[in-house]
Amino acid sequence: MEKKDNTYEPGQETESNLEKLPKTKFEQIDVDTETELVYSFMNDNGWKHVFDSKYPELRVIQNAGKNKDECMTGYRKFIEEIHAKDREKMIHAQEQMGQEWGKIESVFFEVLSEHFETGWPEDKKEIVGYISMLPVFPRFLDKYSFCIGYKDLQSMVETSAHE
């Protein structure tokens, strides 16, 4: 693999190089985005079985909907109910992830740069991990963001590293 000429050089840990590594922040996903994702996954043959096993109520909503708008309305209501019911858990998960990921972030990105023999783009200073009720964890490479669940801290850390 050809080494790219980026600003961060792995293996040369100076404070200025570490500052060039991206920072990850964890946020609550917004309901509109999550609703769109649920709609997409519920219509994807590769993933709908995961949603069917975790949230069978979504298939009932989909089958009752006459069109996309009706399905989206039903999905949004379902998601809002989960967010309301588990709000404290989701906020706690966000706080825990910020703390746990903060312990390994610099070393993780340093090793990742060394392994792939590349630096980080100057214009990508931040990666966003969205706390979500989704049973799958999509990534958005163009936006340097990804989704993670909120119920199991160990799984959240592993998923964040994977994404």
Secondary structure in CASP SS format (residue, H / E / C, confidence):
PFRMAT SS
TARGET T0000
AUTHOR 0000-0000-0000
METHOD secondary structure of the structure
MODEL  1
M C 1.00
E C 1.00
K C 1.00
K C 1.00
D C 1.00
N C 1.00
T C 1.00
Y C 1.00
E C 1.00
P C 1.00
G C 1.00
Q C 1.00
E C 1.00
T C 1.00
E H 1.00
S H 1.00
N H 1.00
L H 1.00
E H 1.00
K C 1.00
L C 1.00
P C 1.00
K E 1.00
T E 1.00
K E 1.00
F E 1.00
E E 1.00
Q E 1.00
I C 1.00
D C 1.00
V H 1.00
D H 1.00
T H 1.00
E H 1.00
T H 1.00
E H 1.00
L H 1.00
V H 1.00
Y H 1.00
S H 1.00
F H 1.00
M H 1.00
N C 1.00
D C 1.00
N C 1.00
G C 1.00
W C 1.00
K H 1.00
H H 1.00
V H 1.00
F H 1.00
D H 1.00
S H 1.00
K H 1.00
Y C 1.00
P H 1.00
E H 1.00
L H 1.00
R H 1.00
V H 1.00
I H 1.00
Q H 1.00
N H 1.00
A H 1.00
G C 1.00
K C 1.00
N C 1.00
K H 1.00
D H 1.00
E H 1.00
C H 1.00
M H 1.00
T H 1.00
G H 1.00
Y H 1.00
R H 1.00
K H 1.00
F H 1.00
I H 1.00
E H 1.00
E H 1.00
I H 1.00
H H 1.00
A H 1.00
K H 1.00
D C 1.00
R H 1.00
E H 1.00
K H 1.00
M H 1.00
I H 1.00
H H 1.00
A H 1.00
Q H 1.00
E H 1.00
Q H 1.00
M H 1.00
G H 1.00
Q H 1.00
E H 1.00
W H 1.00
G H 1.00
K H 1.00
I H 1.00
E H 1.00
S H 1.00
V H 1.00
F H 1.00
F H 1.00
E H 1.00
V H 1.00
L H 1.00
S H 1.00
E H 1.00
H H 1.00
F H 1.00
E C 1.00
T C 1.00
G C 1.00
W C 1.00
P C 1.00
E C 1.00
D C 1.00
K C 1.00
K C 1.00
E E 1.00
I E 1.00
V E 1.00
G E 1.00
Y E 1.00
I E 1.00
S C 1.00
M C 1.00
L C 1.00
P C 1.00
V C 1.00
F C 1.00
P C 1.00
R E 1.00
F E 1.00
L C 1.00
D C 1.00
K C 1.00
Y C 1.00
S E 1.00
F E 1.00
C E 1.00
I E 1.00
G C 1.00
Y C 1.00
K C 1.00
D C 1.00
L H 1.00
Q H 1.00
S H 1.00
M H 1.00
V H 1.00
E H 1.00
T H 1.00
S H 1.00
A H 1.00
H H 1.00
E C 1.00
END
